[in-house]
Amino acid sequence: MKYQDLLKAADKFGTPCYVYDASKIKKQYDRLINSFKTVKNLKINYAVKALSNLSILKYINYLGAGIDTVSIQEVLLGIKAGFSPEKIIYTPNGVSIKEIIKVSKMGVNINIDNLNMLEQFGSTHSKIPVCIRINPHVMAGGNNKISVGHIDSKFGISIHQIPLLLRIVKNTNINVNGIHMHTGSDILDIEVFIHAAEILFETASKFENLEFIDFGSGFKVPYSPGDNETNIEELGSKLSKRFNEFCYDYGKELTLTFEPGKFLVSEAGNFLCSVNSIKQTTSTVFAQIDSGFNHFVRPMMYGSNHYIENISNPDDSERFYSIVGYICETDTFATNRRISMISEGDILCFKNAGAYCFSMASNYNSRYKPSEILFYNNEFTEIRKRESFEDLIKNQIEINF
Ligand SMILES: *Cc1c(COP(=O)(O)O)cnc(C)c1O
């Protein structure tokens, strides 16, 4: 998408809005598939929580992927978008046994990450196959909020508990059809990933009826020109080789599964805002936009650095700005950033706004959630309307005093 296209979208649909480029999602999907082309059975399950708009899910379905879900509501969204239950895996953490049972009865693959839940589920539903989420205790990922594989993480069943896991499987006679790990986001070191994979292979060899091994996700994508990223092609060639060797030893062609969220949709997303005002203080020039952490919380929550372009005036001389929002609380998107000269009314574009952006939006300060637009086959289509006052009040019940 070019500046002109994005400006047209801002003009047509108003700001703030999210604009997603379908061709970028496809490009990433194809890249992943090609990196693992020597693996006979490969399955990509898109992690719905990254971006859960129904039209995006339908597009992902059209590409041929399945989905990874973390709540029964995501499962329902997936089914509404046309995924058959067999193409859905459910990987919850900390949900009730009731929800797990309910989802399993919908025909969705269950991934269990807790021995207590496994025992409860196995004692009552031993005929339904389950996948087991292992925690290999490999510290991967960018920071503590997004790294979920370390020793004190609440995710997965510790590799140190394998003996108890095996005992529960034997006692309940439950059928384990998959082994899974997901160690966190922003993996850069391929060797660390392979090390975790070795632990997974070792665990997998203890189960006889496996159909798949799920390596989760956590691929890092570039956030600005020249930023580093997971080398998917290198990971693909190394892991494929090891996977094929493992299958040979295991005596069965298993399916290699991934469940990327960020990798597929992050770079496809652009967040467009208008500049409400320029405000100078003693030390700083602020550009204040018509949004805040109600719409886009990643910079504040994870300290993520989203690249920002002034698409109304892209080639002027650069100045230093702090980009802030309109929320009555500190909501800094970027500090002391060099950006082509900004004036009131300009449209700023935040890159990498596809993953964990709209899906984390709220109504804080009683603002409406923004609209979402899909750019597909050279056309912009609104895939979610901007909210209205009715949306803000629709579930509220008024008491008269
Ligand atoms: C969030 C999540 C993913 C996706 O992670 P990304 O870093 O967005 O690729 C995959 N698997 C599970 C179980 C998750 O919770």
The ligand as a Gaussian input file, in Angstrom:
#p B3LYP/6-31G(d) Opt

LIG

0 1
 C       -0.548000     -15.831000      21.678000
 C       -0.265000     -17.204000      21.304000
 C        0.317000     -17.505000      20.066000
 C        0.733000     -16.442000      19.063000
 O        1.913000     -15.798000      19.433000
 P        2.579000     -14.731000      18.439000
 O        3.753000     -14.211000      19.162000
 O        1.574000     -13.682000      18.159000
 O        2.934000     -15.442000      17.191000
 C        0.503000     -18.829000      19.756000
 N        0.163000     -19.818000      20.617000
 C       -0.396000     -19.560000      21.813000
 C       -0.776000     -20.690000      22.694000
 C       -0.625000     -18.262000      22.201000
 O       -1.171000     -18.018000      23.393000

